[in-house]
């Protein structure tokens, strides 16, 4: 398995076929008369997965019995969360949106950068910056507290004001993703049970079933994860709605190590409720760059939105 240098360009690097650590991020922005929907962060993360390109996660009846000598569900989740122990990151990516109901071809790819920083208490703050001037009004600042409370902020140039969006269930966000998906899926809101071990592409994975804890806020009462037995990164994520129907499916096609951190290089988000698919490609990734706090301010958001 090849480890890439601290900065990786996916066009130059030889990607590997084994899925890597999933990071949930956004999907389609619907537009209404007047303001566009709040463009909250993408990616990053259960921020945010994944079966192979055209492969569906193995069915539960293909599971092997749980190995009693192996780790239990809480330990597996703990070790998965530990893989995200990164102070800050800068990911540049390309997203192509396909609307299954549209008669025309898919729109041109959207290029964006995601800046993320974590504090010692577990809080996260993210800045999503679009590269094209015509997309600048989608730039957004997202804050996630240690308690899981979320807030997204967008600057509206027409009236020189900031629009905020709070709560994890609203889909008023970039690409139609909920704030929960942008907050890495918030696995701490679920009680997980280990239901078996399954083959996944070239890997073996733990299959975990998550049930929403009493009093926890989420649009997805049930969450199913496949976590690699080798590296404890998420290979597949399924989000089920209140009718126990599959609402989201995230799939990683290629991943690799960048400065020792599993990084998605190509992955797909299937938003079944909206019948849209988004194919993501990471074009550059940097970690632990010592990002300044000034990047994650409303003033900076206003500055980049009005360039």
C-alpha positions, 0 to 999 in steps of 0.5 A: 500500500503506497503512502502519498506525500503530505500534499497529494494531487489525485491526478498525479498520484496512483490511487489505490483501490482499497476504500479509505476513511470517509469524510461526509460533505455536501450535495445539490443546492436547490434554488428558490426565488430570491435567496438560495438555500443555505450552503453549509459544508460538505464533506467531510465528513462520517463527515459523511462511507462507502461502497465501491463504485457500482457495488452495494454494501453486502446484505446483512444475511452475508454477515459472519458471526461476531468474533467474541475475542475481537473488539465490541461495538463501542471500542470499534467506534472509539477507534474509528473516531480516533482516526480523525485526530487532526488539528486542521486540514485543507481539502480541494475537491471537485463535485459533479452533480447528476439529477436522475430526473433531469433530461439534460446531461449533468452540470459542469463540475463545481470546484471548492475548498474546505478548511477545517479546524478542531479545538482541544474540547472537540469543537469544529469550525469549517469554511467552504469556499467556492472557486468560481466567482458565480458560486461565491454566494454559496461560501459558508462558515459552519460551527459545531460545538462539543455538544453537537450543536450546529450553526451555518452562516452565509453572507448575502451581498445584496443586503450586506447581512449574514444568514444563519441556519441552526439544527441538524435536521434541516436540509437547507445546506449545500448539496442538500445534506443535513448539518448532521452529515456535515458533522461527520454523522455524529455517531455519538448520538447512536447506540451501536451494536456489532451485527457481524463481519462482512467482506467489502471489496478487498477488505474485511469490515465490521458491520455496525447497526446504530439506533438513535439515542432517546432525546437525540435530534436527527433526521435518521433514526438508524445508521449502518456502518461498515468499518475496516478491520484493518484501519478502523476507517468507515468503508460504507455508511447508510442513513435510514429515515423515519420510515426505515427506508434508505435515504442516503448511501455514501460510497468511496471508490478510491482512497489513500494515505496522505501524511499518514491520514486516510483520505478519500480521493474519489467517492459518491453520495447517493441522495435517494430522497432527491434522486441526485448523485454527487461524485466527489474527487479530491484534487489536493489535501493538506493536514496540520498546516497551523491554520489561523483562526482569522480564516474562520471568521465572519469578516473573512467570509464576507471578504471572500464572498465579495471578491 
